[in-house]
């Protein structure tokens, strides 16, 4: 099975060579280890089976309906958790779906409440509410063990999900994991700027990743997010974890992934750095690395189960 699946991966991924460094956490890892070259590969695409996913909605008492798309298949399933106000139709979400189709594995992508096709008001959204969204998808839509793939803010939320549902979350893959992100950035502002934000009730952050060129974040969102910070103490997550990060990330520094790796209790942790990748990590070589990482964890978990 493992050989057959790896052959599928090699056939699926774009024909482009790449180099990356996996950083196993241990007492003897220096900076040269972080940037160690890896063997180059040049695989080809394999057309996925044409199983279609239709838009569905999860009804929740007293909570907004969540829009999601589900691909039925083998276990473990994969759940993609998007970044801040990103929807389920992003490059990474769609690429993972095609990959899961090619392997025949189950897959779920969804929109947070207040985002995309889900119900709710974005201005009323909080990290705590989005955490509940993730747990709702795990509890009421997903079946069996899951690998969570969290992008940016989704990487923060996947850690919370692993803490809350250790019996279902078998492994984590973070892409530019933004653990404590907004809170850390806000606390680094000059005192006078923080006071101004508190008075106005809105923090405006310039961003080249937003169509308006700026994110407007409610001050109440920042204050609520403080209750969900993780990096101040050991993180009780024991499953395998892979943290991918671009060293050109100008939103969440790659050192954040190193902090997460240091804080989690798991001993099976790799930090994988791409020297020229930015925060989005959605170039072809980035996607290639992501699907290879997913496949490696599927193989690892299948070996453990068998």
GIGINOR-V53945 format. One record per run of one state. SS is the DSSP state (H for helix, E for strand, L for the rest). FROM is the first residue (numbers start at 1). LEN is the number of residues. If there is no record, write none. Layout:
ss:SS from:FROM len:LEN
ss:SS from:FROM len:LEN
//
This chain:
ss:L from:1 len:1
ss:H from:2 len:11
ss:L from:13 len:8
ss:E from:21 len:4
ss:L from:25 len:6
ss:H from:31 len:4
ss:L from:35 len:20
ss:E from:55 len:6
ss:L from:61 len:2
ss:E from:63 len:9
ss:L from:72 len:2
ss:E from:74 len:8
ss:L from:82 len:9
ss:H from:91 len:13
ss:L from:104 len:1
ss:E from:105 len:6
ss:L from:111 len:11
ss:H from:122 len:3
ss:L from:125 len:2
ss:H from:127 len:14
ss:L from:141 len:5
ss:E from:146 len:6
ss:L from:152 len:1
ss:H from:153 len:12
ss:L from:165 len:4
ss:E from:169 len:7
ss:L from:176 len:5
ss:H from:181 len:7
ss:L from:188 len:3
ss:H from:191 len:10
ss:L from:201 len:1
ss:E from:202 len:5
ss:L from:207 len:7
ss:E from:214 len:5
ss:H from:219 len:10
ss:L from:229 len:6
ss:E from:235 len:1
ss:L from:236 len:4
ss:E from:240 len:7
ss:L from:247 len:8
ss:H from:255 len:9
ss:E from:264 len:1
ss:L from:265 len:4
ss:E from:269 len:6
ss:L from:275 len:9
ss:H from:284 len:22
ss:L from:306 len:1
//
